[in-house]
């Protein structure tokens, strides 16, 4: 296993742990993850997973960031 693959595996495990903590401890919060934010999170994870190919990895990360920004703008206008 290459070092980059080890870093990717560690980041995925850490993200999964954070997600589980938010899921189990965040039940009392009203703010839930919107579908667009979920899609953005998925694109960012896919960008990390497919990071071997720079064009694909950075493209997926960029799409995820754009979706996250769109979600932030939509949520700020709704308040």
PDB file of N, CA, C and O in Angstrom:
ATOM      1  N   UNK A   1       0.832  -1.179   0.000  1.00  0.00           N
ATOM      2  CA  UNK A   1       0.000   0.000   0.000  1.00  0.00           C
ATOM      3  C   UNK A   1       0.881   1.249   0.000  1.00  0.00           C
ATOM      4  O   UNK A   1       1.835   1.346   0.771  1.00  0.00           O
ATOM      5  N   UNK A   2       0.555   2.185  -0.859  1.00  0.00           N
ATOM      6  CA  UNK A   2       1.295   3.432  -0.918  1.00  0.00           C
ATOM      7  C   UNK A   2       0.872   4.340   0.234  1.00  0.00           C
ATOM      8  O   UNK A   2      -0.200   4.169   0.813  1.00  0.00           O
ATOM      9  N   UNK A   3       1.716   5.292   0.552  1.00  0.00           N
ATOM     10  CA  UNK A   3       1.410   6.217   1.646  1.00  0.00           C
ATOM     11  C   UNK A   3       0.161   7.032   1.354  1.00  0.00           C
ATOM     12  O   UNK A   3      -0.607   7.333   2.268  1.00  0.00           O
ATOM     13  N   UNK A   4      -0.054   7.394   0.089  1.00  0.00           N
ATOM     14  CA  UNK A   4      -1.243   8.180  -0.248  1.00  0.00           C
ATOM     15  C   UNK A   4      -2.509   7.368   0.009  1.00  0.00           C
ATOM     16  O   UNK A   4      -3.513   7.923   0.456  1.00  0.00           O
ATOM     17  N   UNK A   5      -2.479   6.087  -0.260  1.00  0.00           N
ATOM     18  CA  UNK A   5      -3.637   5.240   0.008  1.00  0.00           C
ATOM     19  C   UNK A   5      -3.890   5.115   1.506  1.00  0.00           C
ATOM     20  O   UNK A   5      -5.039   5.033   1.941  1.00  0.00           O
ATOM     21  N   UNK A   6      -2.829   5.099   2.285  1.00  0.00           N
ATOM     22  CA  UNK A   6      -2.984   5.037   3.741  1.00  0.00           C
ATOM     23  C   UNK A   6      -3.615   6.333   4.241  1.00  0.00           C
ATOM     24  O   UNK A   6      -4.495   6.290   5.101  1.00  0.00           O
ATOM     25  N   UNK A   7      -3.186   7.481   3.724  1.00  0.00           N
ATOM     26  CA  UNK A   7      -3.774   8.756   4.115  1.00  0.00           C
ATOM     27  C   UNK A   7      -5.247   8.820   3.732  1.00  0.00           C
ATOM     28  O   UNK A   7      -6.068   9.314   4.505  1.00  0.00           O
ATOM     29  N   UNK A   8      -5.583   8.330   2.562  1.00  0.00           N
ATOM     30  CA  UNK A   8      -6.975   8.312   2.125  1.00  0.00           C
ATOM     31  C   UNK A   8      -7.798   7.420   3.039  1.00  0.00           C
ATOM     32  O   UNK A   8      -8.898   7.799   3.440  1.00  0.00           O
ATOM     33  N   UNK A   9      -7.292   6.251   3.373  1.00  0.00           N
ATOM     34  CA  UNK A   9      -8.018   5.340   4.265  1.00  0.00           C
ATOM     35  C   UNK A   9      -8.216   5.960   5.643  1.00  0.00           C
ATOM     36  O   UNK A   9      -9.290   5.833   6.231  1.00  0.00           O
ATOM     37  N   UNK A  10      -7.197   6.623   6.158  1.00  0.00           N
ATOM     38  CA  UNK A  10      -7.319   7.275   7.466  1.00  0.00           C
ATOM     39  C   UNK A  10      -8.351   8.396   7.410  1.00  0.00           C
ATOM     40  O   UNK A  10      -9.151   8.541   8.334  1.00  0.00           O
ATOM     41  N   UNK A  11      -8.345   9.190   6.344  1.00  0.00           N
ATOM     42  CA  UNK A  11      -9.312  10.284   6.238  1.00  0.00           C
ATOM     43  C   UNK A  11     -10.735   9.764   6.128  1.00  0.00           C
ATOM     44  O   UNK A  11     -11.656  10.369   6.676  1.00  0.00           O
ATOM     45  N   UNK A  12     -10.929   8.657   5.429  1.00  0.00           N
ATOM     46  CA  UNK A  12     -12.267   8.073   5.316  1.00  0.00           C
ATOM     47  C   UNK A  12     -12.735   7.559   6.666  1.00  0.00           C
ATOM     48  O   UNK A  12     -13.896   7.750   7.026  1.00  0.00           O
ATOM     49  N   UNK A  13     -11.863   6.917   7.412  1.00  0.00           N
ATOM     50  CA  UNK A  13     -12.228   6.415   8.743  1.00  0.00           C
ATOM     51  C   UNK A  13     -12.570   7.576   9.672  1.00  0.00           C
ATOM     52  O   UNK A  13     -13.549   7.503  10.415  1.00  0.00           O
ATOM     53  N   UNK A  14     -11.782   8.639   9.638  1.00  0.00           N
ATOM     54  CA  UNK A  14     -12.056   9.799  10.493  1.00  0.00           C
ATOM     55  C   UNK A  14     -13.377  10.450  10.108  1.00  0.00           C
ATOM     56  O   UNK A  14     -14.157  10.818  10.986  1.00  0.00           O
ATOM     57  N   UNK A  15     -13.643  10.599   8.811  1.00  0.00           N
ATOM     58  CA  UNK A  15     -14.915  11.170   8.371  1.00  0.00           C
ATOM     59  C   UNK A  15     -16.093  10.295   8.782  1.00  0.00           C
ATOM     60  O   UNK A  15     -17.147  10.813   9.150  1.00  0.00           O
ATOM     61  N   UNK A  16     -15.928   8.989   8.723  1.00  0.00           N
ATOM     62  CA  UNK A  16     -16.998   8.085   9.138  1.00  0.00           C
ATOM     63  C   UNK A  16     -17.261   8.213  10.640  1.00  0.00           C
ATOM     64  O   UNK A  16     -18.414   8.207  11.071  1.00  0.00           O
ATOM     65  N   UNK A  17     -16.200   8.327  11.431  1.00  0.00           N
ATOM     66  CA  UNK A  17     -16.367   8.485  12.879  1.00  0.00           C
ATOM     67  C   UNK A  17     -17.072   9.806  13.192  1.00  0.00           C
ATOM     68  O   UNK A  17     -17.979   9.844  14.024  1.00  0.00           O
ATOM     69  N   UNK A  18     -16.662  10.879  12.534  1.00  0.00           N
ATOM     70  CA  UNK A  18     -17.312  12.174  12.745  1.00  0.00           C
ATOM     71  C   UNK A  18     -18.777  12.106  12.330  1.00  0.00           C
ATOM     72  O   UNK A  18     -19.644  12.633  13.028  1.00  0.00           O
ATOM     73  N   UNK A  19     -19.057  11.463  11.205  1.00  0.00           N
ATOM     74  CA  UNK A  19     -20.440  11.311  10.754  1.00  0.00           C
ATOM     75  C   UNK A  19     -21.282  10.530  11.746  1.00  0.00           C
ATOM     76  O   UNK A  19     -22.426  10.898  12.013  1.00  0.00           O
ATOM     77  N   UNK A  20     -20.729   9.455  12.295  1.00  0.00           N
ATOM     78  CA  UNK A  20     -21.461   8.677  13.295  1.00  0.00           C
ATOM     79  C   UNK A  20     -21.698   9.480  14.565  1.00  0.00           C
ATOM     80  O   UNK A  20     -22.779   9.407  15.148  1.00  0.00           O
ATOM     81  N   UNK A  21     -20.711  10.238  14.996  1.00  0.00           N
ATOM     82  CA  UNK A  21     -20.887  11.071  16.183  1.00  0.00           C
ATOM     83  C   UNK A  21     -21.971  12.122  15.970  1.00  0.00           C
ATOM     84  O   UNK A  21     -22.798  12.358  16.851  1.00  0.00           O
ATOM     85  N   UNK A  22     -21.963  12.746  14.809  1.00  0.00           N
ATOM     86  CA  UNK A  22     -22.987  13.747  14.512  1.00  0.00           C
ATOM     87  C   UNK A  22     -24.358  13.085  14.442  1.00  0.00           C
ATOM     88  O   UNK A  22     -25.344  13.649  14.915  1.00  0.00           O
ATOM     89  N   UNK A  23     -24.425  11.907  13.861  1.00  0.00           N
ATOM     90  CA  UNK A  23     -25.701  11.217  13.714  1.00  0.00           C
ATOM     91  C   UNK A  23     -26.275  10.825  15.062  1.00  0.00           C
ATOM     92  O   UNK A  23     -27.461  11.038  15.312  1.00  0.00           O
ATOM     93  N   UNK A  24     -25.455  10.255  15.939  1.00  0.00           N
ATOM     94  CA  UNK A  24     -25.962   9.774  17.218  1.00  0.00           C
ATOM     95  C   UNK A  24     -26.085  10.862  18.277  1.00  0.00           C
ATOM     96  O   UNK A  24     -26.980  10.787  19.119  1.00  0.00           O
ATOM     97  N   UNK A  25     -25.230  11.853  18.262  1.00  0.00           N
ATOM     98  CA  UNK A  25     -25.278  12.897  19.279  1.00  0.00           C
ATOM     99  C   UNK A  25     -26.059  14.124  18.817  1.00  0.00           C
ATOM    100  O   UNK A  25     -26.425  14.959  19.643  1.00  0.00           O
ATOM    101  N   UNK A  26     -26.315  14.249  17.554  1.00  0.00           N
ATOM    102  CA  UNK A  26     -26.986  15.431  17.023  1.00  0.00           C
ATOM    103  C   UNK A  26     -28.484  15.259  16.844  1.00  0.00           C
ATOM    104  O   UNK A  26     -29.088  15.990  16.060  1.00  0.00           O
ATOM    105  N   UNK A  27     -29.097  14.328  17.537  1.00  0.00           N
ATOM    106  CA  UNK A  27     -30.531  14.087  17.375  1.00  0.00           C
ATOM    107  C   UNK A  27     -31.367  15.276  17.830  1.00  0.00           C
ATOM    108  O   UNK A  27     -32.439  15.510  17.272  1.00  0.00           O
ATOM    109  N   UNK A  28     -30.917  16.029  18.817  1.00  0.00           N
ATOM    110  CA  UNK A  28     -31.710  17.122  19.356  1.00  0.00           C
ATOM    111  C   UNK A  28     -31.648  18.382  18.493  1.00  0.00           C
ATOM    112  O   UNK A  28     -32.453  19.295  18.677  1.00  0.00           O
ATOM    113  N   UNK A  29     -30.727  18.440  17.578  1.00  0.00           N
ATOM    114  CA  UNK A  29     -30.599  19.626  16.735  1.00  0.00           C
ATOM    115  C   UNK A  29     -31.679  19.650  15.673  1.00  0.00           C
ATOM    116  O   UNK A  29     -32.093  18.607  15.167  1.00  0.00           O
ATOM    117  N   UNK A  30     -32.130  20.841  15.341  1.00  0.00           N
ATOM    118  CA  UNK A  30     -33.157  21.019  14.323  1.00  0.00           C
ATOM    119  C   UNK A  30     -32.534  21.028  12.933  1.00  0.00           C
ATOM    120  O   UNK A  30     -33.142  20.535  11.983  1.00  0.00           O
ATOM    121  N   UNK A  31     -31.350  21.572  12.802  1.00  0.00           N
ATOM    122  CA  UNK A  31     -30.688  21.660  11.500  1.00  0.00           C
ATOM    123  C   UNK A  31     -30.234  20.282  11.050  1.00  0.00           C
ATOM    124  O   UNK A  31     -29.370  19.665  11.673  1.00  0.00           O
ATOM    125  N   UNK A  32     -30.812  19.818   9.985  1.00  0.00           N
ATOM    126  CA  UNK A  32     -30.444  18.526   9.415  1.00  0.00           C
ATOM    127  C   UNK A  32     -29.666  18.760   8.122  1.00  0.00           C
ATOM    128  O   UNK A  32     -29.665  19.855   7.561  1.00  0.00           O
ATOM    129  N   UNK A  33     -29.021  17.720   7.681  1.00  0.00           N
ATOM    130  CA  UNK A  33     -28.271  17.782   6.435  1.00  0.00           C
ATOM    131  C   UNK A  33     -29.257  17.810   5.271  1.00  0.00           C
ATOM    132  O   UNK A  33     -30.094  16.917   5.134  1.00  0.00           O
ATOM    133  N   UNK A  34     -29.154  18.834   4.441  1.00  0.00           N
ATOM    134  CA  UNK A  34     -30.051  18.937   3.292  1.00  0.00           C
ATOM    135  C   UNK A  34     -29.594  17.958   2.210  1.00  0.00           C
ATOM    136  O   UNK A  34     -28.438  17.536   2.201  1.00  0.00           O
ATOM    137  N   UNK A  35     -30.491  17.600   1.307  1.00  0.00           N
ATOM    138  CA  UNK A  35     -30.084  16.696   0.225  1.00  0.00           C
ATOM    139  C   UNK A  35     -28.935  17.248  -0.619  1.00  0.00           C
ATOM    140  O   UNK A  35     -28.058  16.497  -1.045  1.00  0.00           O
ATOM    141  N   UNK A  36     -28.940  18.549  -0.858  1.00  0.00           N
ATOM    142  CA  UNK A  36     -27.861  19.142  -1.645  1.00  0.00           C
ATOM    143  C   UNK A  36     -26.533  19.080  -0.898  1.00  0.00           C
ATOM    144  O   UNK A  36     -25.488  18.856  -1.509  1.00  0.00           O
ATOM    145  N   UNK A  37     -26.565  19.276   0.407  1.00  0.00           N
ATOM    146  CA  UNK A  37     -25.343  19.167   1.207  1.00  0.00           C
ATOM    147  C   UNK A  37     -24.849  17.722   1.226  1.00  0.00           C
ATOM    148  O   UNK A  37     -23.642  17.479   1.224  1.00  0.00           O
ATOM    149  N   UNK A  38     -25.765  16.772   1.244  1.00  0.00           N
ATOM    150  CA  UNK A  38     -25.382  15.363   1.190  1.00  0.00           C
ATOM    151  C   UNK A  38     -24.711  15.009  -0.127  1.00  0.00           C
ATOM    152  O   UNK A  38     -23.726  14.270  -0.160  1.00  0.00           O
ATOM    153  N   UNK A  39     -25.252  15.542  -1.204  1.00  0.00           N
ATOM    154  CA  UNK A  39     -24.648  15.315  -2.514  1.00  0.00           C
ATOM    155  C   UNK A  39     -23.257  15.948  -2.574  1.00  0.00           C
ATOM    156  O   UNK A  39     -22.321  15.355  -3.109  1.00  0.00           O
ATOM    157  N   UNK A  40     -23.131  17.158  -2.021  1.00  0.00           N
ATOM    158  CA  UNK A  40     -21.829  17.833  -1.991  1.00  0.00           C
ATOM    159  C   UNK A  40     -20.827  17.006  -1.196  1.00  0.00           C
ATOM    160  O   UNK A  40     -19.679  16.851  -1.613  1.00  0.00           O
ATOM    161  N   UNK A  41     -21.253  16.477  -0.055  1.00  0.00           N
ATOM    162  CA  UNK A  41     -20.380  15.638   0.763  1.00  0.00           C
ATOM    163  C   UNK A  41     -19.958  14.390  -0.009  1.00  0.00           C
ATOM    164  O   UNK A  41     -18.802  13.973   0.066  1.00  0.00           O
ATOM    165  N   UNK A  42     -20.889  13.798  -0.748  1.00  0.00           N
ATOM    166  CA  UNK A  42     -20.580  12.620  -1.556  1.00  0.00           C
ATOM    167  C   UNK A  42     -19.548  12.921  -2.644  1.00  0.00           C
ATOM    168  O   UNK A  42     -18.644  12.123  -2.891  1.00  0.00           O
ATOM    169  N   UNK A  43     -19.691  14.074  -3.288  1.00  0.00           N
ATOM    170  CA  UNK A  43     -18.724  14.456  -4.319  1.00  0.00           C
ATOM    171  C   UNK A  43     -17.337  14.691  -3.728  1.00  0.00           C
ATOM    172  O   UNK A  43     -16.330  14.331  -4.338  1.00  0.00           O
ATOM    173  N   UNK A  44     -17.285  15.291  -2.550  1.00  0.00           N
ATOM    174  CA  UNK A  44     -15.992  15.522  -1.915  1.00  0.00           C
ATOM    175  C   UNK A  44     -15.341  14.188  -1.559  1.00  0.00           C
ATOM    176  O   UNK A  44     -14.143  14.005  -1.774  1.00  0.00           O
ATOM    177  N   UNK A  45     -16.121  13.259  -1.016  1.00  0.00           N
ATOM    178  CA  UNK A  45     -15.581  11.933  -0.710  1.00  0.00           C
ATOM    179  C   UNK A  45     -15.112  11.223  -1.973  1.00  0.00           C
ATOM    180  O   UNK A  45     -14.056  10.590  -1.981  1.00  0.00           O
ATOM    181  N   UNK A  46     -15.900  11.330  -3.038  1.00  0.00           N
ATOM    182  CA  UNK A  46     -15.497  10.705  -4.297  1.00  0.00           C
ATOM    183  C   UNK A  46     -14.210  11.340  -4.824  1.00  0.00           C
ATOM    184  O   UNK A  46     -13.361  10.647  -5.384  1.00  0.00           O
ATOM    185  N   UNK A  47     -14.064  12.648  -4.649  1.00  0.00           N
ATOM    186  CA  UNK A  47     -12.839  13.322  -5.068  1.00  0.00           C
ATOM    187  C   UNK A  47     -11.633  12.834  -4.291  1.00  0.00           C
ATOM    188  O   UNK A  47     -10.534  12.727  -4.835  1.00  0.00           O
ATOM    189  N   UNK A  48     -11.842  12.536  -3.005  1.00  0.00           N
ATOM    190  CA  UNK A  48     -10.747  11.986  -2.200  1.00  0.00           C
ATOM    191  C   UNK A  48     -10.420  10.574  -2.655  1.00  0.00           C
ATOM    192  O   UNK A  48      -9.250  10.211  -2.774  1.00  0.00           O
ATOM    193  N   UNK A  49     -11.455   9.774  -2.911  1.00  0.00           N
ATOM    194  CA  UNK A  49     -11.238   8.382  -3.316  1.00  0.00           C
ATOM    195  C   UNK A  49     -10.567   8.277  -4.678  1.00  0.00           C
ATOM    196  O   UNK A  49      -9.710   7.416  -4.882  1.00  0.00           O
ATOM    197  N   UNK A  50     -10.947   9.143  -5.611  1.00  0.00           N
ATOM    198  CA  UNK A  50     -10.383   9.098  -6.947  1.00  0.00           C
ATOM    199  C   UNK A  50      -9.277  10.131  -7.115  1.00  0.00           C
ATOM    200  O   UNK A  50      -9.102  10.686  -8.200  1.00  0.00           O
ATOM    201  N   UNK A  51      -8.537  10.388  -6.054  1.00  0.00           N
ATOM    202  CA  UNK A  51      -7.475  11.375  -6.074  1.00  0.00           C
ATOM    203  C   UNK A  51      -6.245  10.965  -6.854  1.00  0.00           C
ATOM    204  O   UNK A  51      -5.373  11.795  -7.114  1.00  0.00           O
ATOM    205  N   UNK A  52      -6.157   9.706  -7.232  1.00  0.00           N
ATOM    206  CA  UNK A  52      -5.009   9.248  -8.016  1.00  0.00           C
ATOM    207  C   UNK A  52      -4.940   9.979  -9.350  1.00  0.00           C
ATOM    208  O   UNK A  52      -3.862  10.377  -9.790  1.00  0.00           O
ATOM    209  N   UNK A  53      -6.076  10.151  -9.985  1.00  0.00           N
ATOM    210  CA  UNK A  53      -6.148  10.918 -11.219  1.00  0.00           C
ATOM    211  C   UNK A  53      -6.478  12.358 -10.840  1.00  0.00           C
ATOM    212  O   UNK A  53      -7.585  12.639 -10.381  1.00  0.00           O
ATOM    213  N   UNK A  54      -5.547  13.253 -11.024  1.00  0.00           N
ATOM    214  CA  UNK A  54      -5.735  14.629 -10.569  1.00  0.00           C
ATOM    215  C   UNK A  54      -6.945  15.296 -11.197  1.00  0.00           C
ATOM    216  O   UNK A  54      -7.698  15.986 -10.510  1.00  0.00           O
ATOM    217  N   UNK A  55      -7.138  15.099 -12.490  1.00  0.00           N
ATOM    218  CA  UNK A  55      -8.243  15.757 -13.176  1.00  0.00           C
ATOM    219  C   UNK A  55      -9.581  15.310 -12.591  1.00  0.00           C
ATOM    220  O   UNK A  55     -10.446  16.140 -12.316  1.00  0.00           O
ATOM    221  N   UNK A  56      -9.750  14.026 -12.405  1.00  0.00           N
ATOM    222  CA  UNK A  56     -11.004  13.499 -11.863  1.00  0.00           C
ATOM    223  C   UNK A  56     -11.162  13.891 -10.402  1.00  0.00           C
ATOM    224  O   UNK A  56     -12.230  14.342  -9.989  1.00  0.00           O
ATOM    225  N   UNK A  57     -10.106  13.721  -9.621  1.00  0.00           N
ATOM    226  CA  UNK A  57     -10.168  14.026  -8.189  1.00  0.00           C
ATOM    227  C   UNK A  57     -10.487  15.489  -7.921  1.00  0.00           C
ATOM    228  O   UNK A  57     -11.398  15.799  -7.153  1.00  0.00           O
ATOM    229  N   UNK A  58      -9.742  16.383  -8.550  1.00  0.00           N
ATOM    230  CA  UNK A  58      -9.979  17.808  -8.343  1.00  0.00           C
ATOM    231  C   UNK A  58     -11.322  18.237  -8.924  1.00  0.00           C
ATOM    232  O   UNK A  58     -11.981  19.121  -8.378  1.00  0.00           O
ATOM    233  N   UNK A  59     -11.723  17.624 -10.012  1.00  0.00           N
ATOM    234  CA  UNK A  59     -13.027  17.941 -10.593  1.00  0.00           C
ATOM    235  C   UNK A  59     -14.165  17.581  -9.648  1.00  0.00           C
ATOM    236  O   UNK A  59     -15.089  18.369  -9.454  1.00  0.00           O
ATOM    237  N   UNK A  60     -14.096  16.389  -9.060  1.00  0.00           N
ATOM    238  CA  UNK A  60     -15.132  15.981  -8.117  1.00  0.00           C
ATOM    239  C   UNK A  60     -15.121  16.846  -6.860  1.00  0.00           C
ATOM    240  O   UNK A  60     -16.179  17.204  -6.342  1.00  0.00           O
ATOM    241  N   UNK A  61     -13.940  17.180  -6.373  1.00  0.00           N
ATOM    242  CA  UNK A  61     -13.844  18.078  -5.217  1.00  0.00           C
ATOM    243  C   UNK A  61     -14.445  19.447  -5.544  1.00  0.00           C
ATOM    244  O   UNK A  61     -15.160  20.026  -4.726  1.00  0.00           O
ATOM    245  N   UNK A  62     -14.158  19.950  -6.721  1.00  0.00           N
ATOM    246  CA  UNK A  62     -14.694  21.246  -7.135  1.00  0.00           C
ATOM    247  C   UNK A  62     -16.202  21.239  -7.238  1.00  0.00           C
ATOM    248  O   UNK A  62     -16.862  22.187  -6.813  1.00  0.00           O
ATOM    249  N   UNK A  63     -16.756  20.169  -7.803  1.00  0.00           N
ATOM    250  CA  UNK A  63     -18.215  20.050  -7.895  1.00  0.00           C
ATOM    251  C   UNK A  63     -18.828  20.008  -6.501  1.00  0.00           C
ATOM    252  O   UNK A  63     -19.864  20.628  -6.259  1.00  0.00           O
ATOM    253  N   UNK A  64     -18.196  19.284  -5.586  1.00  0.00           N
ATOM    254  CA  UNK A  64     -18.692  19.217  -4.215  1.00  0.00           C
ATOM    255  C   UNK A  64     -18.674  20.572  -3.535  1.00  0.00           C
ATOM    256  O   UNK A  64     -19.618  20.926  -2.828  1.00  0.00           O
ATOM    257  N   UNK A  65     -17.614  21.332  -3.740  1.00  0.00           N
ATOM    258  CA  UNK A  65     -17.527  22.666  -3.138  1.00  0.00           C
ATOM    259  C   UNK A  65     -18.581  23.593  -3.737  1.00  0.00           C
ATOM    260  O   UNK A  65     -19.198  24.376  -3.015  1.00  0.00           O
ATOM    261  N   UNK A  66     -18.790  23.511  -5.032  1.00  0.00           N
ATOM    262  CA  UNK A  66     -19.813  24.354  -5.686  1.00  0.00           C
ATOM    263  C   UNK A  66     -21.195  24.019  -5.132  1.00  0.00           C
ATOM    264  O   UNK A  66     -21.973  24.926  -4.836  1.00  0.00           O
ATOM    265  N   UNK A  67     -21.513  22.734  -4.989  1.00  0.00           N
ATOM    266  CA  UNK A  67     -22.808  22.346  -4.422  1.00  0.00           C
ATOM    267  C   UNK A  67     -22.946  22.823  -2.977  1.00  0.00           C
ATOM    268  O   UNK A  67     -24.028  23.241  -2.563  1.00  0.00           O
ATOM    269  N   UNK A  68     -21.870  22.763  -2.219  1.00  0.00           N
ATOM    270  CA  UNK A  68     -21.915  23.230  -0.834  1.00  0.00           C
ATOM    271  C   UNK A  68     -22.172  24.736  -0.779  1.00  0.00           C
ATOM    272  O   UNK A  68     -22.941  25.200   0.063  1.00  0.00           O
ATOM    273  N   UNK A  69     -21.542  25.495  -1.661  1.00  0.00           N
ATOM    274  CA  UNK A  69     -21.757  26.942  -1.698  1.00  0.00           C
ATOM    275  C   UNK A  69     -23.188  27.259  -2.099  1.00  0.00           C
ATOM    276  O   UNK A  69     -23.808  28.157  -1.529  1.00  0.00           O
ATOM    277  N   UNK A  70     -23.717  26.532  -3.074  1.00  0.00           N
ATOM    278  CA  UNK A  70     -25.117  26.726  -3.481  1.00  0.00           C
ATOM    279  C   UNK A  70     -26.049  26.439  -2.313  1.00  0.00           C
ATOM    280  O   UNK A  70     -27.012  27.174  -2.093  1.00  0.00           O
ATOM    281  N   UNK A  71     -25.774  25.379  -1.563  1.00  0.00           N
ATOM    282  CA  UNK A  71     -26.600  25.031  -0.411  1.00  0.00           C
ATOM    283  C   UNK A  71     -26.524  26.115   0.663  1.00  0.00           C
ATOM    284  O   UNK A  71     -27.542  26.462   1.262  1.00  0.00           O
ATOM    285  N   UNK A  72     -25.340  26.648   0.908  1.00  0.00           N
ATOM    286  CA  UNK A  72     -25.184  27.719   1.897  1.00  0.00           C
ATOM    287  C   UNK A  72     -25.984  28.954   1.483  1.00  0.00           C
ATOM    288  O   UNK A  72     -26.648  29.573   2.315  1.00  0.00           O
ATOM    289  N   UNK A  73     -25.923  29.309   0.212  1.00  0.00           N
ATOM    290  CA  UNK A  73     -26.661  30.478  -0.280  1.00  0.00           C
ATOM    291  C   UNK A  73     -28.159  30.251  -0.158  1.00  0.00           C
ATOM    292  O   UNK A  73     -28.887  31.152   0.260  1.00  0.00           O
ATOM    293  N   UNK A  74     -28.635  29.052  -0.518  1.00  0.00           N
ATOM    294  CA  UNK A  74     -30.072  28.758  -0.413  1.00  0.00           C
ATOM    295  C   UNK A  74     -30.542  28.790   1.026  1.00  0.00           C
ATOM    296  O   UNK A  74     -31.633  29.288   1.307  1.00  0.00           O
ATOM    297  N   UNK A  75     -29.743  28.270   1.941  1.00  0.00           N
ATOM    298  CA  UNK A  75     -30.138  28.269   3.352  1.00  0.00           C
ATOM    299  C   UNK A  75     -30.119  29.677   3.939  1.00  0.00           C
ATOM    300  O   UNK A  75     -30.937  29.991   4.804  1.00  0.00           O
ATOM    301  N   UNK A  76     -29.203  30.528   3.487  1.00  0.00           N
ATOM    302  CA  UNK A  76     -29.149  31.884   4.025  1.00  0.00           C
ATOM    303  C   UNK A  76     -30.313  32.730   3.513  1.00  0.00           C
ATOM    304  O   UNK A  76     -30.786  33.618   4.223  1.00  0.00           O
ATOM    305  N   UNK A  77     -30.775  32.471   2.310  1.00  0.00           N
ATOM    306  CA  UNK A  77     -31.920  33.203   1.770  1.00  0.00           C
ATOM    307  C   UNK A  77     -33.228  32.778   2.413  1.00  0.00           C
ATOM    308  O   UNK A  77     -34.179  33.559   2.465  1.00  0.00           O
ATOM    309  N   UNK A  78     -33.284  31.540   2.905  1.00  0.00           N
ATOM    310  CA  UNK A  78     -34.507  31.021   3.514  1.00  0.00           C
ATOM    311  C   UNK A  78     -34.781  31.574   4.893  1.00  0.00           C
ATOM    312  O   UNK A  78     -35.900  31.461   5.394  1.00  0.00           O
ATOM    313  N   UNK A  79     -33.777  32.173   5.519  1.00  0.00           N
ATOM    314  CA  UNK A  79     -33.963  32.676   6.899  1.00  0.00           C
ATOM    315  C   UNK A  79     -34.479  34.079   6.932  1.00  0.00           C
ATOM    316  O   UNK A  79     -34.684  34.636   8.011  1.00  0.00           O
TER     317      UNK A  79
END
